[in-house]
Amino acid sequence: MESTKPIVLVVGATGKFAGLVVPELRRRNVTVRALVRDETRAAVARSLGAAEIAIGDLRSIDSLAEATRGVDGIFHLGPAFASDEAAMGVALVEAAQKNGVRKFVFSSVIQPTNTRLENHASKIPVEDAVYSSRLEYTILHPANFMQNIGMAWPSIRDHASFGEPFPTDTRIARVDYRDVAEIAAIALTEDRLAYATLDLCAGMFSRLDVVAALSEELGSPIAALEPGFSVWAAQARLPYTDRQLLLLSKVLDHYRAYGLGGNSLALRAALGREPRSLREYIKDLIAEKKSADARKEYRDA
């Protein structure tokens, strides 16, 4: 008998964020088709659970036409700070419509109409394309990802410090992207989130809150630092161009001036449970990193 499992295209399925959507879809008996750039990433996508591979490029209309053919739904998270992010997203929406895709989930950003921030404003044309389509859409507005804290693990582990280039008491709306991934999977496999636009935030936390949780879970004090942007970016070793770093610096300048507001009501309602807390994220981060460090020590021994 022919399988009736739905097929969902996941854009960026090997990425650290979109990759979290793959297991959520697998848990819901979905066939995941991963859009990746080359065979190396195809192998990674398969290891994560993708059953089908579409090798292509978001900048290629032909690639998008082929990747979206025969799928029931699409999850899209645009590449961070790309100059043509809007054009790529609009092209994907158009390809989805031409191929009769039913569901489309776009992981946008909290406060996309904050046009002072170019990476926020770049989401608006994609949202407009979705709203002006016949797709059954769900648009997600996630806050700052808690997973960004994990990128500073070497400094936390080796220097007992965690720094960001804005004041330590500035409160930032944050969300565990695992919860965002779960919402995306619900939207792609059920109907209750159809045509919803959802702010996704677990709460507002300062860096003092973050280091308090780190200190308690690690059993030793972690300092909250406030490095300048250039120092912070160099330590983070971000794979960004000068232009991308400039856009990121403007985001962090905005945090310095205003913080980032967010409300947990929509996330709680969509999940049907309490969102993952900052403390839960920190606890899982420490367990994951300590396990990875132990495996590395064993291999190097």
C-alpha positions as CSV (number, residue, x, y, z in Angstrom):
1,M,0.0,0.0,0.0
2,E,1.3,3.4,-0.9
3,S,2.4,5.5,2.1
4,T,0.2,8.4,3.1
5,K,2.7,10.0,5.4
6,P,2.9,13.8,4.7
7,I,6.1,15.2,3.2
8,V,7.5,18.4,4.7
9,L,10.4,20.4,3.2
10,V,12.7,21.8,5.8
11,V,14.9,24.6,4.6
12,G,18.3,24.6,6.4
13,A,17.7,21.2,7.9
14,T,21.4,20.9,8.9
15,G,21.4,24.2,10.7
16,K,21.5,24.5,14.5
17,F,18.0,25.9,14.6
18,A,16.0,24.5,11.6
19,G,17.7,21.2,12.4
20,L,15.6,21.1,15.6
21,V,12.4,20.9,13.5
22,V,13.5,17.6,11.9
23,P,13.1,15.4,15.0
24,E,9.8,17.1,15.9
25,L,8.4,16.2,12.5
26,R,9.8,12.7,12.7
27,R,8.0,12.2,16.0
28,R,4.8,13.1,14.2
29,N,5.3,10.5,11.5
30,V,6.3,13.0,8.8
31,T,8.6,12.3,5.9
32,V,11.2,15.1,6.0
33,R,12.7,16.4,2.8
34,A,15.8,18.5,3.5
35,L,16.9,21.3,1.2
36,V,20.7,21.4,1.4
37,R,23.5,22.8,-0.7
38,D,25.7,19.7,-1.3
39,E,26.2,16.0,-0.7
40,T,28.2,16.6,2.5
41,R,25.2,18.4,4.1
42,A,22.9,15.7,2.6
43,A,24.7,13.1,4.7
44,V,24.3,15.3,7.8
45,A,20.6,15.7,7.0
46,R,20.1,12.0,6.7
47,S,21.9,11.4,10.0
48,L,19.4,13.8,11.6
49,G,16.4,11.9,10.2
50,A,15.7,13.4,6.8
51,A,14.3,10.7,4.5
52,E,14.5,12.7,1.3
53,I,17.1,15.2,0.0
54,A,16.8,18.1,-2.3
55,I,20.2,19.5,-3.2
56,G,19.8,23.1,-4.3
57,D,20.0,26.8,-3.5
58,L,17.5,29.3,-2.2
59,R,18.8,31.7,-4.8
60,S,17.9,29.3,-7.7
61,I,14.3,29.3,-8.9
62,D,14.8,25.9,-10.6
63,S,16.1,24.5,-7.3
64,L,13.1,25.8,-5.4
65,A,10.7,24.4,-8.1
66,E,12.2,20.9,-7.7
67,A,12.5,21.0,-3.9
68,T,8.9,22.0,-3.4
69,R,7.4,19.5,-5.9
70,G,5.1,17.0,-4.2
71,V,5.5,18.3,-0.6
72,D,2.6,18.9,1.7
73,G,4.2,21.6,3.9
74,I,7.3,23.8,4.1
75,F,9.3,25.1,7.1
76,H,11.4,28.1,6.3
77,L,14.0,29.9,8.4
78,G,16.0,32.4,6.3
79,P,19.8,32.7,6.5
80,A,20.8,35.2,9.2
81,F,21.7,38.7,8.0
82,A,21.8,37.7,4.3
83,S,21.5,40.7,2.0
84,D,18.9,38.9,-0.2
85,E,17.1,37.2,2.6
86,A,13.8,38.7,1.6
87,A,14.1,37.8,-2.1
88,M,14.9,34.2,-1.2
89,G,11.9,33.9,1.1
90,V,9.5,35.5,-1.5
91,A,10.8,33.1,-4.2
92,L,10.2,30.1,-1.9
93,V,6.6,31.3,-1.2
94,E,6.0,31.6,-5.0
95,A,7.4,28.2,-5.7
96,A,5.2,26.7,-3.0
97,Q,2.1,28.2,-4.5
98,K,3.0,27.0,-8.0
99,N,3.5,23.5,-6.8
100,G,0.3,23.4,-4.8
101,V,1.9,23.1,-1.3
102,R,-0.7,23.3,1.4
103,K,1.0,24.4,4.6
104,F,3.8,27.0,5.0
105,V,5.5,27.8,8.3
106,F,7.8,30.8,8.3
107,S,10.1,31.4,11.3
108,S,10.4,35.1,11.2
109,V,11.5,37.3,14.1
110,I,9.9,39.1,17.0
111,Q,9.0,42.7,16.2
112,P,9.5,42.4,12.4
113,T,8.0,45.9,12.0
114,N,11.0,47.3,13.9
115,T,12.4,48.7,10.7
116,R,15.3,50.4,12.3
117,L,16.8,46.9,12.4
118,E,17.4,45.7,8.8
119,N,17.4,42.0,9.7
120,H,14.0,42.4,11.2
121,A,12.6,44.5,8.3
122,S,13.9,41.9,5.8
123,K,11.2,39.5,7.1
124,I,8.4,41.9,6.1
125,P,8.3,41.1,2.4
126,V,8.3,37.4,3.1
127,E,5.4,37.8,5.5
128,D,3.6,40.0,2.9
129,A,4.1,37.3,0.3
130,V,2.6,34.7,2.6
131,Y,-0.4,36.8,3.6
132,S,-1.0,37.5,-0.1
133,S,-1.1,33.8,-1.0
134,R,-3.5,30.9,-0.7
135,L,-1.1,29.0,1.5
136,E,-2.3,27.8,4.9
137,Y,0.3,29.7,6.7
138,T,1.6,30.0,10.3
139,I,4.1,32.8,11.0
140,L,6.3,32.5,14.0
141,H,7.9,35.6,15.7
142,P,10.5,34.0,18.0
143,A,12.4,36.1,20.5
144,N,16.2,35.9,21.0
145,F,17.1,32.3,21.0
146,M,18.4,30.8,24.3
147,Q,20.7,28.6,22.2
148,N,22.8,31.8,21.6
149,I,23.9,31.4,25.2
150,G,25.3,28.0,24.4
151,M,27.6,29.6,21.8
152,A,29.5,31.1,24.7
153,W,30.2,27.8,26.3
154,P,34.0,28.0,25.9
155,S,34.1,31.2,27.8
156,I,31.7,29.9,30.5
157,R,33.8,26.7,30.9
158,D,37.3,28.1,30.6
159,H,36.9,31.6,32.0
160,A,33.9,31.3,34.3
161,S,32.3,34.3,32.5
162,F,29.5,35.1,30.2
163,G,29.5,38.4,28.3
164,E,27.3,40.2,25.8
165,P,27.8,43.8,24.5
166,F,25.0,45.5,26.4
167,P,24.4,46.2,30.1
168,T,24.2,43.2,32.4
169,D,20.8,44.2,33.8
170,T,19.1,44.7,30.4
171,R,16.2,42.4,30.0
172,I,15.9,40.5,26.7
173,A,13.0,38.4,25.6
174,R,14.3,34.9,25.0
175,V,12.9,31.6,23.8
176,D,14.3,28.0,23.7
177,Y,14.2,27.2,19.9
178,R,13.2,23.6,20.8
179,D,9.8,25.1,21.7
180,V,9.7,27.0,18.4
181,A,10.5,23.8,16.6
182,E,7.7,22.1,18.4
183,I,5.2,24.8,17.4
184,A,6.4,24.6,13.8
185,A,5.8,20.8,13.8
186,I,2.3,21.3,15.3
187,A,1.5,23.9,12.7
188,L,2.7,21.6,9.9
189,T,0.8,18.5,11.1
190,E,-2.4,19.9,12.7
191,D,-4.9,22.6,11.8
192,R,-5.3,24.4,15.1
193,L,-2.5,26.9,14.4
194,A,-3.5,27.6,10.8
195,Y,-3.4,31.3,9.8
196,A,-1.9,32.2,13.2
197,T,0.9,34.8,13.7
198,L,2.5,34.1,17.0
199,D,5.0,36.0,19.2
200,L,7.1,33.3,20.8
201,C,8.8,34.2,24.1
202,A,9.4,32.3,27.3
203,G,10.1,35.4,29.3
204,M,12.4,38.4,29.7
205,F,15.8,37.8,31.3
206,S,18.9,39.8,32.0
207,R,22.4,38.6,31.8
208,L,22.4,38.6,35.6
209,D,19.6,36.1,35.5
210,V,21.6,34.0,33.0
211,V,24.8,33.9,35.2
212,A,22.7,33.2,38.3
213,A,21.3,30.1,36.7
214,L,24.7,29.1,35.3
215,S,26.4,29.6,38.7
216,E,23.8,27.5,40.5
217,E,23.7,24.7,38.0
218,L,27.5,24.5,37.7
219,G,28.1,24.9,41.5
220,S,30.6,27.7,41.0
221,P,30.3,31.5,40.3
222,I,30.1,32.7,36.7
223,A,30.7,36.4,36.1
224,A,28.5,38.6,33.9
225,L,30.7,40.7,31.6
226,E,30.0,43.6,29.2
227,P,32.6,43.5,26.5
228,G,32.6,45.9,23.6
229,F,31.0,44.7,20.3
230,S,34.4,44.2,18.5
231,V,35.9,42.2,21.4
232,W,32.7,40.1,21.8
233,A,32.4,39.4,18.0
234,A,36.1,38.3,17.9
235,Q,35.7,36.0,20.8
236,A,32.5,34.5,19.3
237,R,34.2,33.8,16.0
238,L,31.0,34.4,14.0
239,P,31.2,33.4,10.4
240,Y,29.9,36.8,9.2
241,T,31.0,39.3,6.7
242,D,31.7,42.9,7.7
243,R,28.2,43.9,6.5
244,Q,26.6,41.1,8.6
245,L,28.6,42.1,11.6
246,L,27.4,45.7,11.2
247,L,23.8,44.6,11.1
248,L,24.3,42.5,14.2
249,S,25.9,45.4,16.0
250,K,22.8,47.5,15.3
251,V,20.7,44.8,16.9
252,L,22.8,44.8,20.0
253,D,22.9,48.6,20.1
254,H,19.1,48.4,20.1
255,Y,19.2,46.0,23.1
256,R,21.6,48.4,24.8
257,A,19.1,51.3,24.4
258,Y,15.8,49.6,24.8
259,G,16.2,45.9,25.7
260,L,13.8,43.5,23.9
261,G,10.2,43.1,25.0
262,G,8.2,39.9,24.8
263,N,5.2,38.1,26.3
264,S,4.8,34.3,26.9
265,L,1.1,34.1,26.5
266,A,1.0,33.0,22.8
267,L,3.8,30.4,23.3
268,R,2.1,28.9,26.3
269,A,-1.2,28.7,24.5
270,A,0.2,27.2,21.3
271,L,2.2,24.6,23.2
272,G,-0.6,23.7,25.6
273,R,2.0,23.7,28.4
274,E,4.5,25.9,30.1
275,P,7.4,26.9,27.8
276,R,10.9,25.6,28.6
277,S,12.3,28.0,31.2
278,L,15.8,29.6,31.2
279,R,16.8,27.3,34.0
280,E,15.7,24.2,32.1
281,Y,17.7,25.4,29.1
282,I,20.8,26.0,31.2
283,K,20.5,22.6,32.8
284,D,20.2,20.9,29.5
285,L,23.1,23.0,28.0
286,I,25.4,22.0,30.8
287,A,24.6,18.3,30.6
288,E,25.0,18.4,26.8
289,K,28.4,20.3,26.9
290,K,29.8,18.2,29.7
291,S,29.0,15.0,27.8
292,A,30.5,16.4,24.6
293,D,33.7,17.5,26.5
294,A,34.0,14.1,28.1
295,R,33.7,12.3,24.8
296,K,36.4,14.6,23.3
297,E,38.7,13.9,26.3
298,Y,38.2,10.1,25.7
299,R,39.0,10.4,22.0
300,D,42.1,12.5,22.7
301,A,43.4,10.2,25.4
